[in-house]
Amino acid sequence: MVDLPLLGRRFTWYNSNGRAMSRLDRFLISDEWALKWGIGSLWALPRDVSDHCTLILKYNHGDWGPKPFRFNNFWLENKNLKEVVERFWVDNRVDGWMGFVLKEKLKGLKAHLRVWHKQEYGGLETRIEELKVEIGDLDCKGEEVGLNTQEIERRKEKFGVLWKLLKSKEALMFQRARSKWFKEGDANTKFFHGSVKSRVKSNLISALRVDNIWLDSPISIKEAVHSFFENHVSSSHIVRPHLEGVNFPTISEADNSILISSFTLEEIQEVVSASDGNKCPGPDGFNYAFLKKFWELLKGDIRIMFDQFHGNSCLPKSFLSYFVTLVPKVSSPNSLSDFRPISLLGCLYKLIAKVLAKRLAKVIDKVISSNQSAFIKGRNLVDGVLVVNEVVELAKKTKRECLIFKVDFEKAYDSVDWGFLEYMLVRCGFCAKWIGWIGVCIFAGNLSVLVNGSPSPEINIQRGLKQGDPLAPFLFLLVVEGFSGVMRRAMHLNLFKDFTMGRSPVVISHLQYADDTLCIGEASVENLWTLKGILRGFEMASGLKVNFWKSGLIGINVSSTFLTMASTFLNCRLGSIPFKYLGLPIGANPKSGSTWDPHLDHIRNRLSSWRNKYISLGDRVVMLNAVLNSIPIFFYLSLLKMPVSVWKQLVRIQREFLWGGPKGGNKIKWVKWPVVCKAKSKGGLGVRDVRLVNLSLLAKWRWRLLLPGRPLWQEVLVAKYGDHILNRVCHTPFFDQSLFCVFF
């Protein structure tokens, strides 16, 4: 059953004094209903004197506008497609530079494939049903009087056509569902239908609240979305200050030579081969599955396009246009702030951006501080979490005062000022040619917002980075490196007192994972003034606005009086130990079940959204390995040793899902769990044992301790526990669990 999101209000029941409220009333529709009638909008009406609100289900059949072209991957199974594409590509000559030629040819190919699709697959559902009836009629005739040779051949031919159409339908549903864990060739169209409807239900915009007014017509909603994003991506055109007097590391001439060297066909082809062909396409409508299939046809033109881009730093305007799709951040989105914008880029622009990003990844670590743990090879999300846990544990143990400020940057990617990004590129030593390439890719373009699949009018962008652009993560690191530079300058001038660890002190002033920032220091009024000044100044320089009200202040061994004063001064919320950073616990007891409860609940909720009646036993095994063991528990298991009680609960959840019935009920456990976890070659099902996964991920820390270099997390461990920790790694048995607990 599909639980529709509630519009109009959050709750449907209120007690007499109005202090207790809940969403008790729901409107559930079956998948069969949704497939036949679509998904409407659920509204809560005023409750008058009742303690319950009346619910009403509305169906809006308005016209949202035309849907853009999208290359369907099931076309690749059609033997005629290759001839159709090759003939069009060769016969249609376009004059001009290669970027323009590719743009025009892809534009013409879209129209050509639309016509071809209608001829080959028009009325897919109707043709499938007609073939089933015709085959059934022949079967009945065969039962009664028998079939002659021609009728037998005709039935065989119809079976072949039906099989092709059914595989096309399955492939189409698979692409729309975008289920990454399903095995290739696993026919489960009903599950894909359910996945598509679940995705449509969560992404559907049936109404929006703008200035406390509800809009529910397609025209008014699209106008509101267009107006919102037009304001969102416009620049204020103010003169921003520069970070003069702040020192930044720079890349060398050799690094610049790597960045601007000639493009090779091998590096382009490597990017194409490694890219996912099922990703949603941008305005050009083509994905990497198309590029892979027709690489031999296209590679010559694409190579010329790269060579010309290397020389003239130019791209067609349409390459820089992109779609923005809105993904809900909450279960019942009401306003546009409840959606996360994700960019859908054209395949050729994305190819260029990926090649540039791959080059940038080779040198970016030389200009990014060790406090930053995002997107750089050798640095992990759990590194910063480990460091702040060690800070909290040391502060508690030594009774030292420590103040932690959890910074919330408001829409960080979308707020980046292009002038500041260019300034940071110059300050970090990037050459003019590379900066020119980045300017072409980033400092221009138009976006169209997809509202229920239909694009809005184009909007000229004037700031921000595109979420989904391969270059965006690395460029954003350069932006927030400006904050690290200012913090270093403040400490150098003794304006900010950091937190030190060890006899050979390691200085901890701030930690970052992209824009997720923790500022750590002494609990003093001077630190508060400096921190607020740095954040305000960085906002003026970079465009990244701090949402102080959503930020949090946590004190360790700090008086409640000081914390109250500090939270008032910073206009932020007061937090406490334990708290979460990057979704992982800080200062929590890993042996306590309450530390693991949120994650176990998350797994249960994920499982409740998957319907066992659609999924075979083999698919459930694939799901357990590919999904259950890759969602946030991976980071929990990389950081904390799982208690036996939690391990048993998790195994119970996995076992019930594996053997559960159509409605998730209990079924006979045909095989003991240790046998299920054995490799398939040894008679098991190949489900990974979570306990062994936990031990192996913790053991990875020992391996990382032996790697060359001295990252920040390793400096912290050595400063806190001494150099002997490295000797223990070299001379203790690999699965000496006592070592796992040294810093966990």
Buried (B, 14 or more C-beta within 10 A) or exposed (E): EBBBBBBBBBBBBBEEEEEEBEBEBEBEBEBEBBBEEBBBBBBBEEBEEEEEBEBEEEEBEEEBBEEBBBBBBBBBEBEEBEEBBEEBBEEEEEEEBBBBBBBBBBBBBBEBBEEBBEEBBEEBEEBBEEBEEBBEEBEEBEEEEEBEEEEEEBBEEBEEBBEBBBBBBBBBBBBBBBBEEBEEEBEBBBBBBBBBBBBBBBBBBBBBBBEEEEBBEBEBBBBBBBBBBBEBBEEEEEEBEEBEEBEBBBBEEEBBEEBBEEBEEEBBBBBBEEBEBBBBBBBBBBBBBBBBBBBEBBBEBBBBBBEBBBEEBEBBEBBBBBBBBBEBEEEBBBBBEBBEBBBBBBBBBBBBBBBBBBBBBEBBBEBBBBBBBBBBEEBBBBBBBBBBBBBBBBBBEEEBBBBBBBBBBBBBBBBBBBBBBBBBBBBBBBBEEBBBBBBBBBBBBBBBBBBBBBBBEBBEBBBBBBBBBBBBBBBBBBBBBBBBBBBBBBBEEEBBBBBBBBEEEBBBBBBBBBBBBBBBBBBBEEBBEBBBBBBEBBBBBBBBBBEBEEBBBBBBEBEEEBBEEBBEBBEBBBBEBBBBBBBBBBBBEBBBEEBBEEBBEBBEEBBEEBBBEBBBEEBBBBBBBBBBBEEBBBBBBBBBBBBEEBBEBBBEBBBBBBBBEEEBEEEEEEBEBEEBBBEEEEEBBBBBBBBEBBBBBBBEBBEBBEEEEEBBBBBBBBBBBEEEBBEBBEEEEEEBEEBBEBBB
